[in-house]
Amino acid sequence: MTDKTIYFVAGLPRSGSTLLTNLLAQNPRIHATPTSGIIGMLVAVRNGWDQNEAFRAMDRGQSEATKARVLRAMLQAYFDDVEAPVCIDKNRFWCEFLEMAAALVGGRDRVKVLVTVRDLRDVIASFERLYRNTSALGQLPQEQALELKFKTALGRVGIFIDDGQPVGRAYNAIRDAVTRGWLDCMHFVEYDALTGDPQSTLNGVYDFLGEEAWQHDFNNVQQVTIEDDFVYGFKDLHTIRPVVKPQAARWPDTFDDAVFQTPVWKNIESLATFWRAYQKRADASNSQSATRLDLTPGSEAAKKPFSH
């Protein structure tokens, strides 16, 4: 079978990646995955290869070349039963492994990552609302592990943005990918743009990918990427609406001053739309109108991880 063209979806949680992949899957040329586990398997083989005694005893150059072939074959084999020529693999942590991605898809110029993003305040509010919906009859993994801190809204906010938790890790993955020089391989897809002006937003996606645009149906979005959200502990974590329409900000009526007046929240506010400065930098580079821009509106905030 002919090798597939493979692109990636990464980004923040609760930022429209499931909606994006299901919209793209309307295009018969495109196959899109739910949250994919292939990246974990690829990293496990990469990390375990040199722990194998026989591979350690091989000529080093031969071992490295063989490892690369095996990893490339794994990624292609993952999509071997797919008829569509273009495959989009979704995992929010691809930004952590773009160097490996380049080795697997045939070089840096073939690495194209759709990075879904959303106002961080609404990302946090979305998790809080998921918690409230889930907690009636279930316990989240974070609550089980950090029961006392999880007792308050402020405590939950702090947990969600921790480096080891979904929002903090994804934010740091995006930020570090830019630091490592991958900005030109990243295309930010804003949640508000995707829900407010979906066709124009998807036209921008197609332009970035170098694929022919497709006219999508935004009034009848069938969910073809299915995930059992019980595995993740949250109810309806990956459920999408069948009609695409703008969504009002929810953070103002999700929290109150017990959260808003804290340093934790002030830090989140300062980073709420951090990717826009990166996008300005990319746009300036593309137009050759500037060579260097500050990475945050008026500060160096996007260069640092969350602090709380």
N, C-alpha and C positions, 0 to 999 in steps of 0.2 A: 504494500500500500504506500502511496505517496506520502511523504512527511507532511504533517499539518503545519500551518502557520499558527503559532501560539503566542497569545498576548496574556496579560495579567491584570487582575483587579485587586487592588489593595486599598488601604485608607482607614479612616476612623470607623468604629462600630456605630450603628444607628445612624448612618449617613447616606443610606440609599443604595448600597451595593447590591442588595437582593433585588430591588426594583430595577436597577440598571441592567443586571444580568438577564432578568426576565424580559425586559424590553428588547435587549440585543438578540435574545433567543427567538424573537419573532422573525428575524431575518433568516431565511433558509440557508444562507451561507455560513451562519454562525452557530456554534454549539457553546453554551455557557454552563459552567458547573455551579452547584451550590458550594458552600465552604468545602474546599478540597483538601484532602489529606496527603496528596502526593508530595507536597513540599516537605512534610515531616519525614516521609520515607526517603526522599532524596538526601536530606541532611543527615539522616541516620546512616545511610550507606557511605556518604562522603566522610563522616566522622569515624565510622568503624573500619573503613578500608585499611588504613595504616596500622590498625590494631591487630590485623590478621598476620600471623607469622609468615605465611607463604608470600603474601604481597610485600611484606617488609623485606623479604629475601630477594625479590625481583630486582632487576635493573630499575633504578629510580625513574628514569625517563619512560621506560616501558610501562611501569606500574601507573604512572600519572596518565599516560595516554589511554591505557585500558580503562582506568577509572572514569575518565571523561566519556569514553564510548558507552560504558555501561549506564552512566547517569543519563546521557542523551537518549539512549534506547529506552530507559525506564519512562522518561517523560513522554516520548512518542507512543510507547506501548499503552500508556494510560488512556490515550484517545484512539486506540486502534479500531474500536468498534463504532466510531463516529463517522458518519458519512459527510458531514459538513467539512469544508476545507479549512475553515478558521475556527480555532478553539480558544476560549477564554477561560483561564484558570483563576478562580477566586480564592484568595486567602489574604487576610489583612496584613500578614507578616512577610509578604514577598519583598517589601522594601528593605528588609533586613538581609536579603540574600540576592541582591541584584548582580553582584559579581558572578555568583554561581549561575544565575539565570542567563547571563551573557554567554557563558561557556556552553550552556545547553541549547540555546536557540541559534547559535551561529555567529555570535559577535555582539558587541555593544550596540551597533547601529540597528539591530533587530529587537532590542529590548524596548517594549512599550508597555507602560503601566498606567492604567486608569486608576486614579487615586480619588476615591469618594471622600468628600469632606462636608462638614456642617458646623454651624456655630457651636462651639464647645459647650455653651450653656444649655443648648437644647439637647446635645448628646447626653449630658449628665441628667437633664430633666427626663429624657426618654428612659434612661436606666432606672431612675427613681420611680417612674410610673409603672415600668415593668415589675419592679420590686413590689409595689403596692398591689398590682394585679395578681402576682404570683403568691404573695405571702398569705393570702386567705387560706390556702390549702397546701402550701408547699414551702420548703426552706431552700434558699439559695446556697450554693457552695460557699460563697463569701460570708454569709451569715453564720454558717456552721463553723467556719474557721476563725471568724473574728466576731463572735457573738456580741460582746459588750459594745464594741465600737459601732456595730451595725444597728444599735438601738436608736440612734438619732439620725435625722436627715443630714446634718453636718458630718457626722461620722461616716455615713454612706458615701457622701460626696468625696470625702478624703480617701476612702477605699477605692472608689471607681477610678480616681486619677493616679493612684499609686503606680509606680513603674512596673510592677508585676501584675497589674490588673488591666482589663481590656482597653480603657481609654488612654491611660498613661503610656502603656507599651506601644500602642498604635501611633500615638502622637510622637513619641520618641523615635519610632521607626521611620516616620515620614521626615522628621527633622534631620535625622542622621543620614538618610539617603541624600538629602540636599547637601549636607556637609561633605559627603563623600563624592559629590560631583555628578549626581545622576539627575539633576533637575531637568535637563533637556530630554530625558527619557520618560518624564512623568507628565501626565495630563490631569489637572484637577477638575473633578466633576462636582460642582456644588449642589447640595441637596435642594436648596431653594430654587436654583436654576432648573434642575431636573424636574421638579414638580410644578414650577411656574411657567416654564417655556421649554417643554420637553423636546420638541422636534429640533429647535435651534441648538439645544444642548447636545443632542445626539448627532446632529450634523457636525458639530465641533469634534465629537468623539471620532466620527468616521474620518474627518480630515486629518486628525492626529494619527490614526492608525493607517491611513493611506488606503482605506477601503471605500467602495462606492456607497453613497448614502442610500438609506432605505426609508420609505414612508411608513411610519409605525401607527398602530392603533392604540390610542391612549385611553379609550373608553371601554376596552375589553382586554385587560392584561391578564392572561392566563398564567398562573404560577406553575412553571415546569421544573424549577429547582426545589426539591423537597428535602427538608431536614427535620429530624425528630428533635425538637427543642428541649425535650425532657433531658436529653444528654447534657445540655448546657445549664440546666436548672431554671431557665426563664420560660415563662409561658408566652407563646406567640412572638418569639424573638425574631423569626424570619418569615413572618406572615405579611404579605403585601396586600394593598387595596387593589381592586380590579380597575378602578378609574384613577387616572393620574390628575391631581389637582393641587393647587398651592396649599401649604399647611402653615397655619399661623404659629408664631413662636409660643412655646408652652412653658418655658422656664419662668416667666413672670407670675403665673398662677400655680406653679408647682411648689415653689419655695416662698419663704418670707424673710424678714430681716434677721431671723435667727441664723440664716445662711448668708444673706446678702451683705451683712455688715462685718464679715469675717475676712481675715487675710487670705484664707483658702479661696474664697469666692473672688476676691479682688484679683488674685493671681490668674484665675480662670478667665475673668473678664479681660485682662490685659492680653490674653492669648486667643481670645474667642474666635477670631478669623485670621489666624496666623498665616495660613497658606496664601492669602491675598498678596502679601509682601513678596513671597516667593514667585507668585505669578507675575507680579510687576517686574521682578528681576528677569524672569524668563522673557517677557514681552520686550523689555528694554534690550536684552541681548539679541533677540531675533531681529529687532528693528535697527540694531547697532546705534541706538540713540544714547546709550550709556554703558559703562563697563562695570559699574559697581553701584549697588543700592543697599541701603539699610534693610535688614531682613524683617524688621517689624515697624509698624507705624509709630515712629518717635522713640523707639527703644531697641535694646538688644534682646528683648524677651524671648523671641523665637529661637535664640541660640541656646537656651537653657532648658533643662527638663523641668517638669512640674516640681515645685517646692511647697511643702505644707507642713 
